[in-house]
Amino acid sequence: MSDAERKTFTDAEALAFHRYPTPGKIAIVPTKPMATQRDLSLAYSPGVAVPVHAIAADPDMAYEYTSKGNLVAVISNGTAILGLGDLGALASKPVMEGKSVLFKRFGDVDSIDIEVTSKDPDEIITVVKNIGVTFGGINLEDIKSPECFRIETELQELLDIPVFHDDQHGTAIICAAGLINACHITGKKLEDVKVVLNGPGAAGIASLELIKAMGVHPANVIAVDSKGVLYEGRTEGMNQWKSAHAVKTDKRTLAEAVAGADVLLGLSAKGAFTPEMIASMAPNPVIFAMANPDPEITPEEVHAVRPDAIMGTGRSDYPNQVNNVLGFPYIFRGALDVRARRVNHEMKIACAQALAMLAREDVPDEVAAAYHGRQLKFGPQYIIPSAFDPRLIWYVPPFVAQAAMDTGVARKPIADMDAYRAGLAQRLDPTAGFLQKISGAVLANPKRIVFAEGEDPSVIRAAYAFQTGGYGKAILCGRENLVHENMKLVGLDPETAGLEIVNARLSDRNPDYVDALYARLQRQGYLKRDVQRLINQDRNSFAASMVTLGEADGMVTGVTRSFDQALEEVLRVVDPAPGGRIMGMSVVLAKGRTIFVADTNVTELPEAEELVEIACEAARAVRRLGFKPRVAFMSYSTFGNPMGLRSEKVREAVAMLDEMDVDFEYEGEMPPELALDPERRANYPFMRLTDSANILVMPAIHAASISTKLVQSLGGATVIGPVLLGLSKSIQIAPLSASVSKILNMAMMAAYDQPVGDEE
């Protein structure tokens, strides 16, 4: 598969992503209030003088009074930008910002990128040495070999904080984890396996050092570069780091070295391994072809000649991805939490062993979804955990922290490791987890989704992203010539985009759609010619008919018209679900929480009975999404103080639920702060919620709509939806003029494996 075929976005989309709405991917956000003069006085002068004196007296107090303890610098000079080569320090900044984002997303580690405009190792060492006091750790990135070895080694001696070159050690750790499990499966012992490495650069040499530290015998390891085997006495193309891994052997070529080997590690280039080489390996060979973007040999080529092989690559579309994001966030998380002075071999080995053990655990649904529906059970096809395994954040860092404590590099030992694990689990970001669960489930069970407004450029881009992302088949409803014109406008080639286009006027299914819709509407004042006009001219009617007659699994609309209008058109074709309540529910993802708000779009002033139905429908939907529903009925009143017309409706709804046998927690009436802040509930010991509410049922549509739009407009929150609930078919209505990402999110909701409105 070529780069062009693998990309799920256009170049223009990539540039727009990095440019809008704010250039770049990271920002600085204050952690303390800055609203009053007193706040400013505490934050800066004169209050800041107090911690200044404290740190001057005891430098370790910097960990207590500043962000140092959770701050990592990502530093590069751009000489080895991921697969792109030496393009300079400034060009590396998007990558380094991305690395900082990954630190936050996976390890909840704050990170800032620093690009150094020098290729001189001495200058880089001097720069980092002089700024190192600011940070709790240093992550070196994309610095070419062999300079990276010296830079890291000297900085480790000069600084008393972890210095970690991820290009070396990240790959080494994940590779080692895979090797541990591959040996476990094949019954081989680390001390006995014969290993061949092709590509002794930064990652390759680090991998050799780590597996040797784990027990692989040095005499059993052969490294091969572009000039052949690293053998004792060789002088051409050698340096001190390669020489350390030269062995006494008469083998001189890669093919000779591979013959009879148990393990083949590739960190070189596409096509470096041949089927003949693989065929010559020992029984049950282990091959990690980790060149990116294309491996040295594909799993298909390997298994054609060696079905007994265990295979891993750097690619996410094959099993056993050697992905650095499994390592560095958790290495630093554990190291920072014990204030480690360095990351040593023991900590790296602990990380590798933890990853290996995690892969042997029962696999949760979130991980199964991320693997596109493949059988997920520890074995040859699953020896390395998924990067989206939600357990990583609390499973791996304790092993790293314990190793730091055991080897004496920890300055702040953890007394209660169980409490530490519990604290780590709370760091999970449900924003990313929620979206990953939805997308993962769709990847496991792709669907045909019709995009009703298929001529719109944003809809075209979202449909392309949906289909190329592996979520299913995207169908654009529109006129072919206009769709093709707009495809070109957004940088897509109509000949190669692979998107199906259906024209309502020209479709050979038109008569069947007319007959089906006429049978539905003939006693509601519609003549057959009226229905024919609807199918020909109203794309919502046509697209919804495709879904109703089973020719598409779901539908997305709403980008070019209001929610109410789109819903009215859809309801002409699609029935409500039996016992369902048609309503809108917005998903608010903010500050580590996932909150569901209902009803945001359908019932303007719900009566008590309708509030009950809204609560029940929302609870069913939230449970399908993997959450335990806890409903809070919102009001300006707090349990009767003060009373009003709307609050009375809420009180009636709660009383009605008291008489029903429902399977979810509920309480009300109350304001948001009481529903969401456990500390506020001390004055109300009678409250029935066991934890903060995650479903907020609003007393009226204006309250729901205004609150979600206000939160989104102010920033700091992601709002998905409103998700349409209560229909018998999976149809979603995107916001008017929605962005590509919002349309894509709604398409994934439409394709989610349990159609909205179905019972469990």
N, C-alpha and C positions, 0 to 999 in steps of 0.2 A: 504494500500500500504506500503510495507516494505521500509526501507532505501535504500536497493539495487535496488529496482524497481524504486524508485523516483530519484535516482542519474542520472545525464545526463553526467557523466564523470567517468573515472576510477581513482583509487588511484594514479596511475602513472601520469596521466594527472594533477591531483591536485598538486602533488609534482613538476612536471615540470613547471607548471604555476608560482609557488612561487619561483622557482629556476632560471629560464631562462627568458630573456637574462641577467638579473641582479637580484641577490637574493633579495627577499622582494618586497614590493608593493609601497614604498614611497621613495622619494629622496629630497634633498635640491637643489633648483634652485635659483640662484641670480636674483634679480629684477632690478639691476642696471648694466650698462655696466662695464666690467672689462678688457677692451682691451688695455688701455694705462697706462703709468706711472702716468699720472694725475688722471685717474680713480682710481687707487690703492691708490693714495695719499688722494683722497677724501673719499674713502671707509674705509681706515684704517688710519694709521698715515701719516701726522699730522692732516688731515681734520676731523677725527673722534672726535678729542678733542672738537670741537665746540659744537656738540650735547651733548657730555658728560657733559660739563659745564651747558648747558641749562637744562638738566634733573636733575642735582644735585641741581640747583636753584629751579626747579619746577617739581616734579615727574610726574605730568600729561603730561609733554612734551614727556614722553616715548611713549605716544600714537601717537604723531605727527612725531617722528623721528626714531621709530623702528617698528617692525612688531607686537608688543605686542597687538595692538587693533584688530588684526584678527587672533590671535594665541591661540589655545586651546590645552591643554595637556590631552591626554587620559591615565588615570592612573589605573593600576590594580596590584593586587598581585596574580592573577591566582587561587583564592580559589573557584571560581564559574564560570568556563569557560563555555560559552553557551551550556548547556545541557551535558557537559562532566565532570563537577565536579572540584575537587581540583587537578590540575595537575601541579601546580607550576607557578611561575612568568614568567620564560623563555618560557614555553610552551604556555603561553597566548599571546606572542608577535605577531604571525600571525593574531590573532583575533583583537588585538589592532591596528595593522597596517591597517587591514581592516576597522576598525572604522574610522581611520584617512582618509582613502580613501573616505568613505561615507560622511564625513564632507565636503570634497572638492567637491565631485561629486554633492551633492544635495544642499549644502548651500554656496559653495565657501568660506569655512572657512579653513584656513591653520591649520594643526594639526600635533602634534608629539606624539608618544606613549612612555610612561615611565612605565617600569615594576619594581615593588618594591619587593625585596626578603625578605618580612617580613609578618608574620601573626599577629603581635602585633599591635593593633589599635593605641597605643600611638606612636610607631615608624613610622607608616604610616602617622599619623597626623603631626608629626614633620618634616618628609621629605617633604610633600606637602606644609606645612606652609613655609618652608625655601626656596622653589623654586617657590612659587606662584607668586612672583613679576615679573617673566619672562613672564607670560601669561595673556591674557585677560579673560580667563575662564578655569575652571577645569571640565573635564568630568570623573567621577569615573565609573569604568566598571568592571563587573564580580568579585565583592568583596562579599563574602558570608554574609548572614544574621545570627545573628543580628548585627555583627560588622559594617556592612555598614551604619546602622542608626547612630551610634555614630560618625563614621568617618565623614560622611557628615555634621551632625549637628555641630560638633565642628569646622570643617573647615569653615563652613559658618560664624561662629562668628569670626574666626581668620583672615580671608582674606576679602579684599574689592572688590573681583571679584566674578562672578557667580561660584558656586560649585554645580554640578548637577550629581546625580547618575542615569544614564539612565536606569539601570535595574529596578529601582523603578518608576521613574517619566515618562519615555518614554511610557511604557505600560499603566500607569495610564491615561496619556493625551489622547492617542488614544482610550482607552476604554471609557473614559468620552465623547469623541466626538461621538462615536457610541451610547452611552446611550442617549445623547441629542436627536439625530435623531430618535432613536427607540421610545422614548417617544413622539416625535413630530408625528410620524406615527400612533402610537396606541392611541393617545389622552390622555396618562397618564401624570401626573405631577411629577416632580422629588421629590417634598416634600411628595408625597403620596406613591411612589413605595416601595415595600418590596424587599430587596436585600439580597441575600445569596452569600457569597464569600467562595470558597473552595481553601485553600492554602494561609494563611496569612504570606507569606514570604516577601521579599523586595518589589516585584511588587504588591503583594496583599495588604499589609498594605498601600502603597502609593496610590493605587487605592481607598481604603476606605477613606483615608484622603481627597483625591481630590473630590470625589463625595459628601462627607459630606459638604465640603466647598462650593460646588455648590448648595446645598439645600436639598440633601437627608437627611431625619430625622435620627439621630443616633439610635433611638429606633427601626427603621424599618430595621436595618442592622444586620445580623447575620454572624459571621465568623466561619469557621469550619476548623480545622487542622486534622492531622492524628489520633488524640486522641478524636476528637469529637468537639462539639460546644464550643466556647469561652463564657462561662457564668460567671456571677458575682459569686465570691467565689471559682472558680476553681483554683487549685494550680499546678496541674501536667502539666509539659511542658510549663509553662507560663513564660513570661518575660515582661518588662515594656512596650514594644511596642504592644504585644498582649493584655495585660491587659487593655490598653487604649480603646480597641474595644470590651471588654467583655460587655454583656448585661444581663438584668434580663429576663430570659426565662426558661421554663421547658423543652425545646427541647434539646436533647442530641446527636442526630445523624444527619448526613447529610440528610438522607431521611426525617426525621421529619422536619428539617429546610426548606427544599425545598417545602414541601406541601403548596400550596397557594401562593408561592412567585411569584413576577412579573419578577424579574431579577435574573439570576444565572451566576455568574462569576467564571470561573475556571482557576486557575494558579497552577495546581497540577500535575496530571499524567494521562496517557492514561487509559480509562475505568472507571474513577472515577464516572462518571454520568451514570445512567441506564435509559432505556426507561421508566421504571415505575416512576422514579423520575420526568422526564420531563412531563409525563402524568398528574402528580399531581399538576402541577403549575397552576397559575391563567390564565385567558384568555389572548391571545396574549402575550405569555411569550417571554422574551428576554434572550437568552443564548449566552454568550461569552465563548467558550471552548478554552482557549488560551495556553494550554500545548503544548510544542514543543518537538520532531517533530510530535507527534501524539496527537490530541485533546482528551479531556476527553470523548467526544462523537462526532460522525461524524454528519454532516448536514443530511445525508441520514437517519441515525437512528432517529434523532430528528423529521424530517418531516414525517416519517412513523407513528408517534404517535401524533404529533402536527403540522399539516399543517399550523396553524395560528402563528407559532413561527417565530421570527426574530433571525437569527443565525449568529455568527461571530466566526472565529478561528484565529490562528496564521499562517495559511497555505496560500500560494499564489495561490493554485489551487482550492480554494473555494472563494465564494463572501465574502466581508466584512472582509478582512484581517486586524487584529490588528498588524500593522507593525511599530516598533519604528522609522524607518527612516522617517516616516511622522512627527515626532516631534522634535528630538534633533537638526537636522541641522538648523531648522527654529527658534527654541527657542534661540539657540546661535546666529544666524544671527541677530535677533532683539535685543537681549541683548547686543551683542558687538557693534552694531551700535549706541546705546545710552550710551555706556560705563556703563552698569548697574553694581551695586555693588553686586547684588544677583539675583537669579531667585526665585520669591515669588509665593504664591498661585494664586495671581491675574494674573500673567503672564502665568502660566500654564492653568488657566481657559480660558484666552483670546486665547491661542493656541487651546484648545479644541473647543471653540466656533467658531473660524475661520475655523477649519477643518470641523466642522458640517455644517457651512454655505456654504463652498465650495462644499460639496457633493450635495447640493440642486441646484447648478448652472447647466446650460446646460453643457453637457459633450462633450469636444472636441474630435476630431477624434483620437488623440494620446492616450487618455485614453480608448476610446472604443476598440482600437486595443489591448491594454494591458489586456483587460478582455476577450480575446479569442472569441470575437464575441457575448458575452452575451448581452441581452438588457440592455442598460445603461441609466437608468432613476431613479431619486431619488425614493426610495421605499425599501421594505424589503430586496431586493437583492443588494442594493447599498446605504449604509448609511455612508460609510467611503471612502474618496477619494483614488484613486490609487497612489502608491508611485511615479509613473512616470508621474503624472499630471504636465505639464510644468508651470502651474499657481502657484504652491505651493511657489516657491521662492519669488514671489512678492505679493502673497495674504496673507500669514500667518505672516511673520516677522513684518509688520506694526502694527498688532494687539498686538503682544508681546511688541514691542517698545512703543506703546501708553500706555499699562498697566504699563510698567516700569516708564514712565513719570508721569502717573496719581498717582502712589503710592510713588513717591519721591525717587526711587532708581536709576534713570537715571542721569548721570553726564553731558551728552551732548544731550539735547533735540533736536528733529528733528523739524525744523520750517515749512518745506514744505513737508507734507506727500505724496502728489501727485508726487512731484519730487523724493522723496525717492522710491516710488513704481516703477517709470520709471527706476531709477538706478538699482534697484534689477532685473528688467526684463532683463537688459543687461548682467547680470551675468550668464545667462543660458549657458550651455555648449552644443553647437550644435553637438559635437562629439557624446556624449551619446544620445542626442535627436534624431539624424539622425538614428543611429543604432536601437534605440528603436522603432522608427516609422516603420522601415522596418520589424523588427522581430515581432512587435505587429500586423502589418497587415497580416503577414503570419500565425501567431497563430490564427487569426480570420478566416482565409481561407486556411487551410493546403492543400498542393499540393503533388503530386507524383513526386519525382525528381530522375532521374537516374544518378548515378555516373559512368561515362564511364570507368574510370580507377580503377575499384573496387578491384583490387588485391593489390593496393598500401596501405601500413600501414596507412599513413596519411589520405588518402581518406576514409579508413574504419573508422578511429576515427571520422572524420568529419561527415560521414554518420550516425554513431551511435549518435553523439551529435545532429544532425538535427532531427532524429526520436524521440529520448527520450526527446528532448526539446519541443516536441509538434508541430513542424513546418510542419509535414507531413510524408509521407511514403518515406523511402530511399530505392532505388534499386541499388544494386551493380552489375556491369557488369564484369564478370570474371569467371574463373574456380573454381568450388566449393572447391576442395581440397586445392588450393593455398590460396583462400580467408579464409578458415577455419584455415589454418596454421598461416596466418598473423593476424587473429583475436586473436589467442592464444598469439602471439608475443606481441600484444599491451594490453594484459590483459583482453580480452573479451572471454566469453564462447559462442561458436557458437550455442550451444543448446538453450541458453536463450537470446542472443542478439536481436533476432527478426528481423534481417535484411534479406530482400529478395535478393536472388542471381539469376541472369540470365546468362546462358552460351550461347553465340551466336551460337556455333556449335550444341548445343543440344536443342535449343528452338523450340517448335512446331510452333512458329510464323515465323520462318525463311523463309519458302516459300512465305508468304505474303509480307515480307519485300523485298525479292528478286524481286518479281513481281512489286512492287510499285517503287523500285529504278531503275529497268531495263526500265520500261515505261518512266522514267525521263531521263535516260542516253543513251538509245539505239541509238539516233541520234547524240551522242557526241563521237562516236568511241568505245563504250563499248559493248562487247559481253555479253551474259547472264552469261557465266561462269566467266567473269571478275567481274560482279556484285555479283555473288554467293561468290566469293573469298572475296570481300569487306565485305559482311555481316558476313561471317564466321570469318574473320581474323582482320578486322578493327573495333575496338569497338566504335569508333566515328560514323562510318556509321551505326552500329547496334543500338546504343543508340539514335542517331538522328532519325532513322526510328521509334523507339518506340514513340518519341515525335510527329513526323509527322503523324503517324497513330492513335494518341490520346491515347496511352497506358501509357504515362507519360506526365505530365504537363510541365516539364522542364528538363534541363540537365546541368551537370557540367563536364568539361574536362580540359585538359591543363597542369596537374601536371607533366606528364612524357614526354611532347613534347612541342615544341615551339608554341607560339601563332599563327604564320603564318601557320604552318603546321596543327594545330588543326582547324583553321578557314577554310582552304582549304578543309579539309575533311568534315567539317560540311556543307559547301556550296554545296557540291555534293548532299546533301540530302534535304536541307532546302532552301526555297526561301527568298529573301529579302522581307521586308514589302512593300506593295504598297506605293510608294512615299517616302519610307524611305531611309536613307543613312547609309550604313554599316560603322561603325566606333567604335573606342574605346574611352571611357570617364573615366578618373580617378577622384575619389572623394578624395580630400585632406582635412583632418580634423585637424586643428592646431590652437592653441592660440585663441580658442573661435570662430573660423570661419569655414565655410564649403565652399570650392572652388571646382568647377568642371573644369577639364582641358581636352580639346579635340583638335584634334584627336591624341590619343597617340599610335595608333597601326596599322592603315590600310593604309592611303594615305600618301606617302612619301613626295612629294612636291606638295601640292594642288594648283590648279589654282584658280582664283577668284571665278568662279562658284562653285567649290568644297568647298571653304571656306564658301560661303553662305549656302550651303547644310549642312555643318558641324554645323554652328551656329544654323540653324533652327532645326536640329535633336537634338542638345544638349538642346536647349530651351524647346522643347517638353518634353524631358526626365526629365529635372529639374523641370518643372511645375508638372509633374506626381508625383515627389518626394516631392511636397509640398512647393516649393520655387518659388518666383517671379523671373523669369530669367532676368539678366542684363548682357549683353554680352560685353566683351572688346576684341578687336582684338589685339593680342600681336605683338610687333615688337621692334627692337632696335631703330627704328625711332619714334620720337614724332611729330605727325602731320606735316610730311614733312621734319623734320630735324634730321639726314641727310637722303637723299633719297638713295634707293638701289633697286635691283631687287625684293627681297622678300617683302619689304615694299610697293612697287608699286602694287603687287598682293593684298595686304591687302587693300590698298586705293581703288582699283577697286571693291573689295568685298563690302566695305562700301557703295560705290556709287551705286552698284547694289541693296543693301538693301534699299537705299533711294528711289528707284523706285518701291519698293514692298510694299504691305500692310501686315506688320508683326505685331504680337501682343506682342512684347517684346522690351525692351530697348537695344540699341547697340551703340558702339562708337569705334573709332580707327583711325589710328594706334597709339599704345602707349606702353611704357614699363610697367612692372608689378607694379612698385611703384606708377605710376600715376593711374592705375586702382584700386588699393587697398587702397590707402591712401587719404582720402578726403582733407586733408590739402594741398596736392601737387597740387590740381586742381585749386587753387586760380589764377594761371597764365593763366588758360584756361577757361574763363567764358562761352565759347560757348559749353562746353561739355554737352551732352544730358543725361548722366546717372544721375539719381536722388539720387543714393547712390553708395557705392562701388560695383564694379562688382563681380558677383559670378560665371560667366562662362568666362574662359580664352580660347579663340580660338587661338591656336598656328599657326605660319606661316608655320611650317613644322613638320613632325613627329619626327625628331631628337630633336627639341627644346622641344616638349611636353614630350617625353619619358625621356630625360635627366633631365629635370627640376623636374618631379615627383619622379624619382628614386633618385635624389640628395637630395631632401627634406626628403625623407624617410630614406635614409642612414645616414643623419646627425642627425636624431632623433628629438623628439619633435613634430612629426606629425604622424598621421595615414593615410595611403593611401589605399583606397579600389578600387579594380579593376586592370586594366581597365575593366569597365562595357561595354559589347558588346551591341551596339545599332543597330537598323535598320533591324533586322531579323523578319520574320513572326512568329517565334516560340521563346519561352523563353529559350535561351541557353546562358550559360556563360562560358568563358574560363579563368580559374585561371592561375596565374603566374606559370612558370616552377618551380618545387620543392617548391610549396607554403606550408606554415605552415597550421596546422589544422584549426586555427582560420580564416585564409584567405580563405581556401576552404569552410568553413562553411558560411562565409560572402557571397561568390559568390553563394552558394546554396540558401541562403535566397533571394539574388537578383533574382535568377532564379525563385523562388517561389513567388515573390512579386505579389500582386493581379492583377496588370495591366501588362500583358506581355510586355517586352521591345520592342519598335517599334510600338505598337498600338497607334492610335490616342485617344484623350480623348473622 
